[in-house]
């Protein structure tokens, strides 16, 4: 177990305890499972779901505790990068790779090449910029799909316009005298 991870978890636990909250109370408020909160407070990040979820957990917990959520998420990200080493791959909230390009790839054609942190921040901001537009486009596409499906089903299941359409009338049987 890494002592930096453990220290991060201890600090988080200390902040929770300073506010007089139990793990179950915090779990109820944040909707994060108690088990996940316990693993987070013990610094056992490898036993938690994907990194994007851990960042979300850190953000939710720190907001609930009245802390600077962005600062705590930055601390977690820095800790993750330090632990993973120089070849670590960064990803955005959707799990896409936003790592810095390899040396010599250059950015913007200038002589000064930004370091990995600057590139990661740039990539995150660029990927996050169109998020609202993508969600709006997806919403419109889903609405159109629902409308098309509804019209198609209504045409396929349409009943005759008035009684007797497509039905031939048979004469009533007559009684034979006999």
N, C-alpha and C positions, 0 to 999 in steps of 0.2 A: 504494500500500500504506500502511496506517495504521501509524504508529510505535508506537502503544499495543499494537496486535496483535502487532507484531514483538517488542516488549519482553516481552510475556506468553510468547510462544513461546521467546524466548531464555532466560528464567528457567526454563521447563520443561526445556529442553535442558540448561542448566547443572546442574539438580538430577539429571537422568539421568546426565550425565557425571561428576558428583561421586561417584556410586555405582558408577562403572566399568561401566555397562551400555551396550551398543550398541543401536541401534534394532532390529536383528533379535532380540536377546535380549528386549528389552522387548515386541516384537510377539509373540514366542512365549509370554511370560508372561501378557500381557493379551488375546491373541487379536484384537488390533486390527491391521489390515494395515499393513505398513511404510510404504506410501505415505501413508496417513492420518496416521500418527505424524509423518512428515516434514513434511507440510503443517501440522499442528498446531504443530510446533516452529518453523516459519517464519512463523506467524501468518496463514496463508492460509485463514481460516475459510470464506470464500466458495467455496473449491474443495472443501470437505468436504460431507458429506451434511447433512441438516436439523439445526437447532440442537439438537434433543433428542439426536441422536447425538453431537454435539460435546461436549455436557455429559456424556454417558456416557463418552466418551473421556477427558475431563479427570478425571472421577472415578476411572476404572479406573487411569489412569496414575499419578495422585497417590497412590492407595492402594498401588499396587505399589512406589512410591518411598518409602513410609513418611511421606508428608506428610498434612496435614489436608485431606482430600478436599473436605469441605463448604466450607472457606475458599476453596479454589481454584475450586470451582464458583461460589461467590458472586462472586469476582473476575471470572471469565469472564462471568457474567450482568451485572455492573455494566458491564464493558467493552462488552458487546453493546448494552446500553441506551444508553450514552453515544454509541456510534457510530451507532445507528439514529435518535437524535434524540427529541424530545418526542412525536411522533406514533407512536412505535413500538408495536407490539402485542406483548404478552407471551403466551406459551402455556405450558401445563403439559406434563408428560411425554407425554401422549397427543396433543399438538398442538392442544388446544382453546384458544380465546382466553380469557385471564384478565386482560385489560387493565382498568385502572381505568375506571369509568364516566365519561362526560363531565361537565364542571363543571356544577353545579346539580342533578345527579342525586341527590345526597345519599346518605348511608349511615346507617341506624339512626335517622334522625329528629332527631339532635342538631345543635347549632350547629357543633361542630367537625367538619370533614370530614377524614378521613385522607388523607395524600398517596398518590401512586401506588405507592410501595414498600410501604406498609402494606397497601393494597388488594390488591396482587399477592401478598403473603405470605399474607393472609387467604384469598384465592381459592385459592392453592396448597394451603393446609392443609385447606380445606373439600373440595376436589376429591380430595385424597389420603386423606381420612378414610374413605370408603366403598370404597376400592380392594379391600381384602381380601374384603369382602362381595360385591362384584361378581364377583371371581374365583371365589369359592366358588359363587355362583349359576350362573355360566357352566359350572363343572365339573359341577355337578349336572345341568344341562340337557344337557350332552354325554353324560353317563353314561346318562340316561334315553333319549336319542335312540339310543344304541348298543343298549340293551336292546330297545327297540321294533323297531329294524331287524332285530336277531337273531331275535326271535320271529316277525316277519313273514316273513322269509326261510325260517325253519325250517318254518313252516306251508305256504308256497308250494312248497317243495321236498320236502315230506314224502313218504316212500315208503309203499307199502301196509304195513299192520300185520303181515300174515303172508303167506306165499307163496300165490299163487293168487287174491288179492283182485283182482277186476275182470278176471280172465282166464278165458275159457271153455276147458274141456278138450275137445280134439278127439280123437275115437277114432283109434287107430293104424290106418294103412292095412293092409288085409288082402290077402294074395296070392290071385289068382284062378287057379283050376285051369283049365286050358284046353286 
